[in-house]
């Protein structure tokens, strides 16, 4: 049950933010050569005293990149029960006569992002389970076909707010009503091309021209199965390997299910048998919500995040769209007293550059979660600095290793972190928000500067000698 409270926003707090003198650590970060031309938002808040130790550009709208996932997971945790799982129904329609199903296999897509995901090997076997379910009913022939019912969403796929340049890549894969094998594949291009797993519906056009510079780019239009390799290369037909987005995961699923049924000796007719009668039902369940969200937060999985945004319940009168889910999310945080003025949410992952959050919103949202009954569950979703996931190299072998639970976010010109300083019992003691937009120079230098800022903000008695001691020129 969600407890509603108003985040501390007194007149005194507003004056404090306006007059706050920046700490030496914050001044050091802001004077770093990597951020002099950037827009920076900084917050450090002591949760025990409810005081802002550092607040810079507190109400500035900034692009959060994957820090948006901290909002998506918090919203899902408040909206969905702890035992929530995606359930994908498989219906055998028509009638079973002797050893024949006079009907179809209908898969009612649920938006589950984890079907046959390599990140959940213990939950694999969706196709195998369907074949076993059919075989257990003595069926060795199906007169109909395999049908995927997409009606769970009115829309689905790639966000209209994502950049065209992101669409070919596995991080830019869409979230569909039916997702399969992470909606990704490995593409190998040379004189010909191949894919793993095999996608017989994609086409690759190698249009590289011979040149002195290697400047190859891979492009794909939204909804298209055609990939184009363009640019110049010293060896245009040399073998190149890319991790790509599958534009039509349901086709791969149907292909693999057909192959499995055939291997099990079950013949498939292929004609659509029009019938609403259900002869048998099987439900495949995803891992628990917290397992999915921990995976997406630590690895920063965009497709999983879009799935968690879409899973949040809507009013029965609202259309099941990303836009409706985002508006509902903003309305929920506003009702809980979090400052939502002017913020914009266009997806769940943060891949949309049109997302805009303020350091104030992120701080107040994190404050709410830290003081809610969900605090332990929520903090457990974050990667630990210097230990795992996208934070594995940040503050590694420093006194802060394992003591910061953060979500990172990065894209061209953007580097952000948001989360908690935690104590030895993994309880949050401080909120940390660092949002940098439009920086120039090497990202490694910026990360080093942020690392020094955090070490200076949370000093320890231990001596510190690490890569954060000085800027590097890369």
Phi and psi in degrees as a GROMACS rama.xvg file:
@    title "Ramachandran Plot"
@    xaxis  label "Phi"
@    yaxis  label "Psi"
@TYPE xy
-82.0494  130.731  UNK-2
-96.9782  123.776  UNK-3
-89.678  132.78  UNK-4
-150.593  161.871  UNK-5
-94.7566  125.015  UNK-6
-64.895  144.774  UNK-7
-58.49  110.582  UNK-8
-142.773  48.2737  UNK-9
-73.4208  169.626  UNK-10
-60.0536  -37.4169  UNK-11
-60.1646  -42.0633  UNK-12
-64.6153  -40.0893  UNK-13
-66.2719  -39.8045  UNK-14
-65.4189  -40.3251  UNK-15
-58.1445  -44.4518  UNK-16
-62.3288  -41.1703  UNK-17
-67.4159  -31.9417  UNK-18
-107.307  -1.66187  UNK-19
-58.0669  129.708  UNK-20
-84.8033  128.802  UNK-21
-67.5983  141.901  UNK-22
-68.3372  165.089  UNK-23
-62.0585  -35.8351  UNK-24
-66.2269  -39.4854  UNK-25
-68.2961  -41.6715  UNK-26
-62.3563  -36.9632  UNK-27
-64.1074  -43.1512  UNK-28
-64.1305  -45.1927  UNK-29
-68.5996  -23.0447  UNK-30
-89.9916  -3.08721  UNK-31
-63.2687  143.576  UNK-32
-61.5413  -23.8058  UNK-33
-76.3963  -18.7096  UNK-34
-120.562  6.88586  UNK-35
-60.7387  -33.3803  UNK-36
-100.814  4.97929  UNK-37
-93.9794  166.423  UNK-38
-101.033  124.28  UNK-39
-123.305  136.315  UNK-40
-119.8  129.163  UNK-41
-130.722  137.564  UNK-42
-144.764  133.113  UNK-43
-129.996  122.504  UNK-44
-124.282  131.706  UNK-45
-85.6626  114.927  UNK-46
-72.3611  -27.0526  UNK-47
-68.1906  -42.9955  UNK-48
-98.4849  -5.66734  UNK-49
60.2073  31.1243  UNK-50
-111.264  145.131  UNK-51
-88.083  109.959  UNK-52
-78.4752  -34.9764  UNK-53
-138.739  132.511  UNK-54
-148.659  114.298  UNK-55
-134.485  127.277  UNK-56
54.1472  46.6643  UNK-57
-59.0798  -35.914  UNK-58
-109.324  18.8532  UNK-59
-80.7574  131.663  UNK-60
-77.1349  124.452  UNK-61
-135.042  153.577  UNK-62
-77.8279  122.217  UNK-63
-87.6865  -14.9475  UNK-64
51.2716  -137.436  UNK-65
-73.5701  -3.51854  UNK-66
-59.2173  -22.1787  UNK-67
-55.1775  -28.7911  UNK-68
-63.5245  -26.8334  UNK-69
-67.2151  -29.9549  UNK-70
-75.9349  -44.353  UNK-71
-59.872  -45.9762  UNK-72
-70.6907  -37.4658  UNK-73
-62.5972  -43.9255  UNK-74
-63.2271  -43.0897  UNK-75
-64.4928  -38.979  UNK-76
-64.1733  -36.9804  UNK-77
-75.2561  -25.9428  UNK-78
-96.3713  -23.9182  UNK-79
-119.463  148.226  UNK-80
-67.2536  155.696  UNK-81
-63.3345  -24.3649  UNK-82
-96.0792  17.0991  UNK-83
-63.8549  135.741  UNK-84
-137.991  146.95  UNK-85
-71.628  138.014  UNK-86
-123.036  115.974  UNK-87
-101.954  113.506  UNK-88
-84.0009  139.14  UNK-89
-119.837  118.526  UNK-90
-108.41  134.336  UNK-91
-97.2988  110.112  UNK-92
-97.0052  160.084  UNK-93
92.2195  -146.092  UNK-94
-126.825  145.479  UNK-95
-100.424  114.371  UNK-96
-118.506  116.787  UNK-97
55.2782  -114.967  UNK-98
-107.986  19.5073  UNK-99
-122.246  132.651  UNK-100
-94.454  111.896  UNK-101
-89.0137  75.1685  UNK-102
178.143  -156.074  UNK-103
-121.736  164.133  UNK-104
-97.0418  117.35  UNK-105
-113.514  120.676  UNK-106
-103.526  114.772  UNK-107
-89.488  100.055  UNK-108
-59.7207  139.949  UNK-109
-116.23  -2.34906  UNK-110
83.6592  4.54291  UNK-111
-56.5829  118.567  UNK-112
-82.9283  -3.23933  UNK-113
-104.186  4.20136  UNK-114
-59.3807  118.19  UNK-115
56.4752  29.313  UNK-116
-70.2425  138.082  UNK-117
-67.8451  -14.5342  UNK-118
-85.0223  -8.73727  UNK-119
-132.339  66.7305  UNK-120
-61.4776  -28.9863  UNK-121
-72.0665  -12.9673  UNK-122
-108.93  14.6311  UNK-123
-77.1218  175.294  UNK-124
99.8285  27.1823  UNK-125
-62.1914  -50.5626  UNK-126
-63.4405  -43.5488  UNK-127
-60.4639  -39.4177  UNK-128
-67.03  -38.4059  UNK-129
-64.5363  -45.552  UNK-130
-61.8736  -41.9915  UNK-131
-65.561  -37.3762  UNK-132
-62.4121  -43.3509  UNK-133
-66.4954  -46.0284  UNK-134
-64.4811  -36.0742  UNK-135
-63.6683  -19.5667  UNK-136
-94.6095  14.2341  UNK-137
72.2746  16.3488  UNK-138
-86.1376  126.802  UNK-139
-122.213  4.31606  UNK-140
-150.301  136.089  UNK-141
-123.994  120.387  UNK-142
-74.9935  -23.3743  UNK-143
-93.9724  -144.213  UNK-144
-137.279  178.314  UNK-145
-94.4463  124.84  UNK-146
-122.692  131.554  UNK-147
-102.836  121.855  UNK-148
-92.2565  113.856  UNK-149
-96.47  11.169  UNK-150
-70.1693  -3.81728  UNK-151
-61.7892  -30.9908  UNK-152
-125.199  148.874  UNK-153
-78.8935  -21.9553  UNK-154
-138.041  -174.652  UNK-155
159.882  152.657  UNK-156
119.198  -140.875  UNK-157
-83.8367  137.103  UNK-158
-65.8021  140.476  UNK-159
-68.645  -12.904  UNK-160
-95.206  -1.57627  UNK-161
-83.9605  153.077  UNK-162
-78.49  146.191  UNK-163
-57.8735  -34.5914  UNK-164
-66.793  -18.2205  UNK-165
-85.6062  -18.8238  UNK-166
-66.8839  -31.2459  UNK-167
-71.3181  -21.2189  UNK-168
-93.1318  157.02  UNK-169
-61.6443  -30.6244  UNK-170
-71.8872  -18.803  UNK-171
-102.42  16.267  UNK-172
-68.6608  146.243  UNK-173
-76.1936  166.414  UNK-174
-106.8  120.797  UNK-175
-112.271  166.026  UNK-176
-54.2255  -40.3054  UNK-177
-117.279  119.769  UNK-178
-113.329  144.828  UNK-179
-150.233  130.721  UNK-180
52.0135  46.0026  UNK-181
61.8483  13.9702  UNK-182
52.2814  38.2531  UNK-183
-139.811  159.692  UNK-184
-155.441  163.77  UNK-185
-101.2  123.312  UNK-186
-106.652  127.344  UNK-187
-114.366  125.032  UNK-188
-123.317  131.557  UNK-189
-145.577  -122.091  UNK-190
-71.0451  -27.5392  UNK-191
-127.068  -152.834  UNK-192
-153.281  158.409  UNK-193
-147.34  161.568  UNK-194
-136.036  150.134  UNK-195
-133.712  116.707  UNK-196
-65.3229  166.175  UNK-197
-69.8181  121.068  UNK-198
-113.773  98.6257  UNK-199
-76.282  -0.520992  UNK-200
-102.85  -0.496646  UNK-201
-94.3236  155.741  UNK-202
-132.49  140.245  UNK-203
-123.241  130.597  UNK-204
-116.409  108.484  UNK-205
-84.3653  102.628  UNK-206
-110.193  21.6022  UNK-207
-64.207  141.716  UNK-208
-112.439  148.474  UNK-209
-68.9435  133.367  UNK-210
-159.905  170.722  UNK-211
-74.4061  -30.0466  UNK-212
-100.825  141.878  UNK-213
-88.2873  103.902  UNK-214
-137.993  62.4342  UNK-215
-90.9599  144.65  UNK-216
-138.049  145.263  UNK-217
-109.767  130.633  UNK-218
-129.997  155.138  UNK-219
-155.531  135.648  UNK-220
-78.3634  153.206  UNK-221
-58.0658  126.716  UNK-222
82.8632  -6.30717  UNK-223
-89.7745  148.877  UNK-224
-100.989  10.8432  UNK-225
-100.427  122.892  UNK-226
-107.441  137.221  UNK-227
-120.97  125.577  UNK-228
-99.5757  114.18  UNK-229
-125.044  166.918  UNK-230
111.329  -153.949  UNK-231
-125.886  154.971  UNK-232
-159.568  148.007  UNK-233
-64.0384  -33.2468  UNK-234
-129.3  88.142  UNK-235
-57.864  -27.691  UNK-236
-108.298  17.3887  UNK-237
-66.5684  153.241  UNK-238
-72.4983  127.891  UNK-239
-129.051  141.931  UNK-240
-121.64  134.736  UNK-241
-133.195  144.429  UNK-242
-93.576  111.678  UNK-243
-117.814  165.607  UNK-244
-89.0845  133.672  UNK-245
-81.8211  115.047  UNK-246
-74.0661  -12.3607  UNK-247
-147.769  73.7487  UNK-248
-62.336  -27.8145  UNK-249
-65.3625  -30.2638  UNK-250
-67.9108  -37.6444  UNK-251
-65.7757  -43.285  UNK-252
-58.8456  -48.9376  UNK-253
-61.7175  -41.8734  UNK-254
-61.2226  -44.5046  UNK-255
-70.9453  -33.965  UNK-256
-68.6249  -40.7072  UNK-257
-58.5716  -44.8844  UNK-258
-64.1771  -39.2231  UNK-259
-67.954  -42.7083  UNK-260
-61.0059  -42.6877  UNK-261
-62.5751  -42.216  UNK-262
-63.9953  -28.0705  UNK-263
-89.3982  5.13369  UNK-264
78.0971  25.4286  UNK-265
-108.439  113.984  UNK-266
-79.9611  143.214  UNK-267
-121.26  122.655  UNK-268
-69.8159  -55.6949  UNK-269
109.963  -6.0909  UNK-270
-92.765  138.676  UNK-271
-73.2396  113.229  UNK-272
-90.7142  109.85  UNK-273
-74.5461  102.836  UNK-274
-156.775  145.167  UNK-275
-103.897  -4.55235  UNK-276
-72.0042  134.776  UNK-277
-108.901  120.913  UNK-278
-89.0869  -31.42  UNK-279
-162.877  153.801  UNK-280
-134.613  136.492  UNK-281
-127.277  140.491  UNK-282
-122.031  126.153  UNK-283
-100.302  125.849  UNK-284
-105.474  144.812  UNK-285
-80.2202  172.82  UNK-286
-61.5221  168.777  UNK-287
-64.7135  155.138  UNK-288
-54.3813  -42.6271  UNK-289
-67.8773  -34.068  UNK-290
-66.1696  -41.037  UNK-291
-64.47  -44.7929  UNK-292
-71.9389  -34.258  UNK-293
-64.1568  -42.5546  UNK-294
-60.844  -46.2832  UNK-295
-70.5739  -32.4061  UNK-296
-73.3589  -45.4201  UNK-297
-68.0157  -41.9937  UNK-298
-91.1288  -13.7585  UNK-299
61.4008  56.9878  UNK-300
-86.6547  114.356  UNK-301
-67.252  -43.2945  UNK-302
-65.853  -41.3517  UNK-303
-60.3311  -41.3874  UNK-304
-64.062  -40.8949  UNK-305
-62.5381  -36.2407  UNK-306
-63.4887  -38.9641  UNK-307
-72.8169  -31.0689  UNK-308
-64.7543  -45.0746  UNK-309
-71.9937  -21.4868  UNK-310
-74.9334  -18.0656  UNK-311
-70.5994  133.459  UNK-312
-65.5436  141.999  UNK-313
-111.76  160.837  UNK-314
-60.6531  145.963  UNK-315
-60.0179  -20.7423  UNK-316
-90.2236  -10.7636  UNK-317
-85.2386  143.828  UNK-318
-74.0294  145.503  UNK-319
-80.2708  81.9903  UNK-320
-130.997  162.97  UNK-321
-61.6493  -40.357  UNK-322
-60.827  -44.7219  UNK-323
-64.8424  -40.1625  UNK-324
-64.0205  -41.2642  UNK-325
-66.648  -42.9891  UNK-326
-64.6413  -37.7885  UNK-327
-64.4966  -39.4665  UNK-328
-60.9625  -47.6674  UNK-329
-62.4041  -43.7382  UNK-330
-62.1861  -38.2559  UNK-331
-63.7993  -45.4474  UNK-332
-68.284  -35.3968  UNK-333
-62.2237  -40.649  UNK-334
-67.169  -21.006  UNK-335
-92.6061  4.25007  UNK-336
90.4461  10.3958  UNK-337
-87.1826  138.684  UNK-338
-71.3222  105.942  UNK-339
-107.415  5.47566  UNK-340
-54.3648  125.967  UNK-341
71.12  -4.16039  UNK-342
-70.2925  154.113  UNK-343
-130.75  129.241  UNK-344
-123.153  120.989  UNK-345
-117.816  -6.1005  UNK-346
-160.426  -179.257  UNK-347
-98.7285  -16.3048  UNK-348
-97.3596  -27.3494  UNK-349
94.9835  4.47663  UNK-350
-71.2351  -22.9797  UNK-351
-75.3674  121.901  UNK-352
-69.9965  -14.2027  UNK-353
-80.7133  -6.99886  UNK-354
-63.4034  136.561  UNK-355
-139.091  122.038  UNK-356
-124.842  159.322  UNK-357
-105.447  152.691  UNK-358
-56.0101  -32.364  UNK-359
-62.2026  -47.9883  UNK-360
-58.5884  -48.8238  UNK-361
-61.5667  -40.9971  UNK-362
-64.2842  -46.2139  UNK-363
-69.859  -35.2831  UNK-364
-64.4689  -45.9541  UNK-365
-64.7558  -35.9623  UNK-366
-62.6244  -46.2409  UNK-367
-56.7691  -48.6842  UNK-368
-65.1392  -37.1205  UNK-369
-66.5037  -25.2038  UNK-370
-105.139  6.51357  UNK-371
-95.7217  168.871  UNK-372
-64.9687  -9.87842  UNK-373
-93.7752  3.17139  UNK-374
-54.681  -50.7608  UNK-375
-62.5328  -44.8941  UNK-376
-62.7151  -42.3957  UNK-377
-69.1738  -47.5967  UNK-378
-60.8753  -32.197  UNK-379
-66.1504  -16.2529  UNK-380
-75.165  -23.8336  UNK-381
-81.089  146.496  UNK-382
-71.6924  149.929  UNK-383
-94.8549  133.965  UNK-384
-60.4454  133.423  UNK-385
76.0452  7.22227  UNK-386
-123.154  -46.8274  UNK-387
-148.642  161.86  UNK-388
55.3739  -141.183  UNK-389
-70.6784  -7.84038  UNK-390
-104.864  10.0176  UNK-391
-59.3103  -33.5376  UNK-392
-95.5593  -15.372  UNK-393
-73.7124  120.688  UNK-394
63.1181  22.1946  UNK-395
-65.6201  139.354  UNK-396
60.3474  34.2228  UNK-397
-123.374  168.923  UNK-398
-60.3121  -17.5423  UNK-399
-94.3814  0.0281086  UNK-400
-58.2345  126.189  UNK-401
78.6789  -1.76495  UNK-402
-105.838  0.549612  UNK-403
-122.353  126.755  UNK-404
-106.422  105.208  UNK-405
-131.317  155.296  UNK-406
-107.992  127.514  UNK-407
-93.7967  161.166  UNK-408
-151.517  127.656  UNK-409
-145.703  144.224  UNK-410
-158.071  -179.646  UNK-411
-56.2511  120.022  UNK-412
78.9351  4.79119  UNK-413
-129.972  133.321  UNK-414
-144.217  119.187  UNK-415
-134.991  153.798  UNK-416
-142.772  142.846  UNK-417
-152.456  141.599  UNK-418
160.519  -137.026  UNK-419
-134.239  145.955  UNK-420
-85.3918  131.217  UNK-421
-119.851  155.776  UNK-422
-91.9206  -172.086  UNK-423
-66.139  -15.9902  UNK-424
-100.871  15.274  UNK-425
63.9003  23.3961  UNK-426
-94.2558  137.621  UNK-427
-71.1975  131.084  UNK-428
-109.11  -30.1716  UNK-429
-139.697  153.891  UNK-430
-102.325  138.381  UNK-431
-126.319  126.64  UNK-432
-132.769  122.828  UNK-433
-129.709  116.434  UNK-434
-128.493  117.376  UNK-435
-121.312  122.578  UNK-436
-119.152  144.38  UNK-437
62.3825  41.2842  UNK-438
-83.3965  156.273  UNK-439
-115.752  160.155  UNK-440
93.1159  -170.899  UNK-441
-76.0648  134.548  UNK-442
-61.9463  -34.4636  UNK-443
-60.4524  -38.3868  UNK-444
-65.758  -40.3668  UNK-445
-64.8749  -45.3952  UNK-446
-60.5297  -38.9866  UNK-447
-63.4014  -41.4265  UNK-448
-64.9194  -41.0848  UNK-449
-65.4589  -39.0438  UNK-450
-59.8884  -43.9224  UNK-451
-63.6556  -40.73  UNK-452
-58.3682  -44.8577  UNK-453
-68.6449  -39.1955  UNK-454
-65.5989  -37.6142  UNK-455
-74.9066  -29.2328  UNK-456
-74.9643  -34.6634  UNK-457
-119.972  72.4693  UNK-458
-70.5276  153.048  UNK-459
-130.163  171.591  UNK-460
-76.5873  -14.2935  UNK-461
-75.6606  145.79  UNK-462
-71.8401  150.774  UNK-463
-126.05  114.721  UNK-464
-132.145  113.22  UNK-465
-158.301  -171.562  UNK-466
-67.7395  -8.9897  UNK-467
-87.9556  4.03748  UNK-468
-72.6374  -27.5106  UNK-469
-155.189  161.216  UNK-470
-75.7334  146.236  UNK-471
-111.889  152.662  UNK-472
-107.889  106.433  UNK-473
